[in-house]
Amino acid sequence: MRVRLLEEGDTDAVRDIIKQHHSTTVFRDQAFSDWKLNEHFHAILSHPPRMVCPVAVLEGKPVGVAWAVADSYMLTDGPLFVTVHVIAVDLTVSAVRRAKVFLALVAAIRQWAATLNASHSFIHVTTGSNVKATDRLMKAAGAEFVGGAYVVKAT
């Protein structure tokens, strides 16, 4: 397996992985938007300096993807920090392979963050499923738990 940046030819396979991921999130009852994902692909493929989209590839096929952006903290003039919006792994591969893909994508984000001299990388977990397994993976990646994500539905 290797990790590289998203390429135009990856978009169909990555779309499938993102759709799998979407079906596991707290947003799964909302219709998936191909149009919105296409807009994200367009932005990512323009290679803005503070956005990255690493793709894990196995046997020539994408098996995982992440998307992250860098910005400064809203209350300081300090260094950049990274916000990871998604890490999605192909759910059709084995659990062990999924874990390795996940960890490789986290490592790629960390490496990119280091090139920006970013102080922190925040990885938002919004699936609401397999929380304990995700926690184990995050700890294996060297992450520190600093709080939780809470969802309050509109009434």
C-alpha positions as CSV (number, residue, x, y, z in Angstrom):
1,M,0.0,0.0,0.0
2,R,1.1,3.5,-0.7
3,V,-0.3,6.9,0.1
4,R,-0.3,9.8,-2.5
5,L,-2.4,12.8,-3.3
6,L,-5.8,12.5,-5.0
7,E,-5.7,12.4,-8.8
8,E,-8.5,13.0,-11.2
9,G,-8.7,9.3,-12.1
10,D,-9.4,8.5,-8.4
11,T,-12.7,10.3,-8.1
12,D,-15.1,7.4,-8.9
13,A,-13.4,5.0,-6.5
14,V,-13.1,7.7,-3.8
15,R,-16.8,8.6,-4.3
16,D,-17.7,5.0,-3.6
17,I,-15.6,5.1,-0.4
18,I,-17.1,8.4,0.7
19,K,-20.6,7.1,0.1
20,Q,-19.8,4.1,2.3
21,H,-18.5,6.4,5.0
22,H,-21.5,8.7,4.7
23,S,-23.8,5.7,5.3
24,T,-22.1,5.2,8.8
25,T,-22.3,8.8,10.0
26,V,-24.9,10.7,12.0
27,F,-25.8,12.4,8.7
28,R,-26.8,9.1,7.0
29,D,-30.4,10.1,6.9
30,Q,-29.5,13.1,4.7
31,A,-29.3,12.5,0.9
32,F,-25.8,12.2,-0.4
33,S,-24.9,15.0,-2.7
34,D,-22.8,14.1,-5.7
35,W,-22.9,17.7,-6.7
36,K,-21.3,18.8,-3.4
37,L,-18.7,16.1,-3.6
38,N,-17.8,17.2,-7.1
39,E,-17.3,20.7,-5.8
40,H,-15.0,19.4,-3.2
41,F,-13.1,17.4,-5.8
42,H,-12.7,20.5,-7.9
43,A,-11.3,22.5,-5.0
44,I,-9.0,19.7,-3.9
45,L,-7.7,19.1,-7.4
46,S,-6.8,22.8,-7.8
47,H,-4.2,22.1,-5.1
48,P,-4.7,25.0,-2.7
49,P,-1.7,25.3,-0.4
50,R,-3.7,24.8,2.8
51,M,-5.7,21.8,1.7
52,V,-4.7,18.1,1.2
53,C,-6.4,15.0,0.2
54,P,-4.2,11.9,0.6
55,V,-5.4,8.6,-0.9
56,A,-4.3,5.2,0.2
57,V,-3.8,2.9,-2.8
58,L,-3.6,-0.9,-2.8
59,E,-3.0,-2.9,-5.9
60,G,-3.7,0.2,-8.0
61,K,-7.0,0.9,-6.4
62,P,-7.9,3.6,-3.8
63,V,-8.9,2.0,-0.5
64,G,-9.0,5.1,1.7
65,V,-9.1,8.8,1.6
66,A,-8.7,11.8,3.9
67,W,-9.4,15.5,3.5
68,A,-7.8,18.2,5.7
69,V,-7.4,21.9,5.7
70,A,-5.0,24.2,7.6
71,D,-5.8,27.6,9.2
72,S,-4.9,29.6,12.2
73,Y,-6.8,29.4,15.5
74,M,-9.5,32.1,15.7
75,L,-8.2,33.6,18.9
76,T,-4.5,33.8,18.3
77,D,-2.0,34.9,15.7
78,G,-0.1,31.7,16.4
79,P,0.8,28.8,14.1
80,L,-1.5,27.0,11.8
81,F,-3.5,24.0,12.9
82,V,-5.0,21.3,10.8
83,T,-8.6,20.2,10.7
84,V,-9.3,16.8,9.3
85,H,-12.8,16.7,7.9
86,V,-12.8,13.1,6.9
87,I,-10.9,9.9,7.0
88,A,-12.8,7.2,5.0
89,V,-11.7,3.6,4.4
90,D,-13.1,1.1,2.0
91,L,-15.5,-1.0,4.1
92,T,-15.1,-4.0,1.7
93,V,-11.5,-4.7,2.8
94,S,-10.6,-6.7,5.9
95,A,-10.7,-5.1,9.3
96,V,-6.9,-5.4,9.7
97,R,-6.4,-3.8,6.3
98,R,-8.9,-1.0,7.2
99,A,-6.9,-0.2,10.3
100,K,-3.6,-0.1,8.4
101,V,-5.2,2.2,5.8
102,F,-6.6,4.5,8.5
103,L,-3.2,4.7,10.3
104,A,-1.4,5.4,7.0
105,L,-3.8,8.2,6.2
106,V,-3.3,9.7,9.7
107,A,0.5,9.5,9.2
108,A,0.1,11.3,5.9
109,I,-1.9,14.1,7.5
110,R,0.8,14.4,10.3
111,Q,3.5,14.6,7.7
112,W,1.7,17.3,5.7
113,A,1.0,19.2,8.9
114,A,4.7,19.2,9.8
115,T,5.5,20.8,6.4
116,L,3.3,23.7,7.4
117,N,4.7,23.9,10.9
118,A,1.2,23.3,12.2
119,S,0.9,23.0,16.0
120,H,-2.0,20.5,16.1
121,S,-4.2,18.3,13.9
122,F,-7.8,17.9,15.0
123,I,-9.5,14.8,13.6
124,H,-13.3,15.0,13.9
125,V,-15.1,11.7,14.5
126,T,-18.7,12.1,13.4
127,T,-19.7,8.6,12.5
128,G,-21.3,7.7,15.9
129,S,-20.5,4.1,15.1
130,N,-17.5,1.9,16.2
131,V,-16.4,4.7,18.6
132,K,-14.3,2.3,20.8
133,A,-12.5,0.9,17.7
134,T,-11.9,4.4,16.4
135,D,-10.5,5.5,19.8
136,R,-8.1,2.5,19.8
137,L,-6.9,3.5,16.3
138,M,-6.5,7.2,17.2
139,K,-4.4,6.2,20.3
140,A,-2.3,3.9,18.1
141,A,-1.7,6.9,15.8
142,G,-0.5,8.9,18.8
143,A,-3.6,11.0,19.2
144,E,-4.7,12.4,22.5
145,F,-8.4,12.6,23.3
146,V,-9.3,16.3,24.1
147,G,-13.1,16.2,24.1
148,G,-16.0,14.7,22.3
149,A,-18.4,15.5,19.5
150,Y,-22.0,16.0,20.6
151,V,-25.0,16.2,18.4
152,V,-28.2,18.0,19.2
153,K,-30.9,17.5,16.6
154,A,-33.1,20.5,15.7
155,T,-36.6,20.0,16.9
